[in-house]
């Protein structure tokens, strides 16, 4: 069970990563194979399925790493 502070921090992290992703909602929904209500429940931390929280979080993290960190890692490797 998460505390209120943990729920707030999780909500803020998920929403920030979703905004950074900058993908159409339809793309995210198709990739995750969930509906908009389930995604909204996770992003707003309004009684989401715990499995959905981890799926959305992992998806956003994977996409973030693919978009931003990989070029930096590659550039560092070749320096």
LUMKOLVEX-188165 format. One record per residue (C-alpha): residue in one letter; x, y negated, z. Coordinates in steps of 0.001 Angstrom, whole numbers, plus 500000, padded with zeros to 6 digits. Each point is the difference from the previous one (the first is absolute). Layout:
// LUMKOLVEX-188165
A/X/Y/Z
...
This chain:
// LUMKOLVEX-188165
X/500000/500000/500000
X/501409/496642/498975
X/499945/496963/502258
X/498392/496772/498802
X/503441/498568/499331
X/500981/503052/497948
X/496757/499826/498020
X/500605/496306/499276
X/503616/500609/498951
X/499002/502936/497796
X/497235/497986/498363
X/502369/497103/499296
X/502698/502297/498602
X/497598/501880/497733
X/498377/496821/498698
X/503356/498330/499356
X/501309/503025/498116
X/496770/500240/498000
X/500302/496317/498989
X/503677/500477/499064
X/499087/502969/497831
X/497984/497646/497783
X/498157/502821/498230
X/496341/500098/498999
X/497863/501672/502649
X/498785/502494/497385
X/503584/501177/499449
X/500597/500489/503720
X/496695/501838/500417
X/500762/502298/497074
X/503534/500698/501205
X/498800/500817/503522
X/496844/501760/498815
X/497855/498163/502558
X/497087/497584/499731
X/499971/496286/500788
X/498224/500497/503331
X/502753/502285/501274
X/502725/497618/498831
X/498247/497046/501638
X/499619/501967/503234
X/503743/500609/500046
X/501064/496483/499024
X/497696/498494/502631
X/500618/502775/502546
X/496254/500389/500461
X/499656/503618/501161
X/501966/501520/497115
X/500740/503678/499679
X/503507/500447/501496
X/500999/502030/496943
X/499068/497064/497762
X/502168/497640/502057
X/503073/502132/499380
X/499164/500551/496329
X/499560/496270/499345
X/503065/499081/502040
X/502207/502537/498234
X/498671/498961/496587
X/500674/496316/500683
X/503468/500747/501373
X/500883/502181/497012
X/498827/497332/497573
X/501828/497263/501920
X/503244/501964/499952
X/499590/500725/496318
X/499351/496351/499135
X/502458/498139/502220
X/502635/502071/501716
X/501148/502222/497173
X/501559/497200/497887
X/501836/498742/503098
X/501286/503474/500798
X/501161/500506/496428
X/501675/496572/499904
X/501789/500711/503290
X/501186/503377/498715
X/501648/498459/496965
X/501733/497159/501883
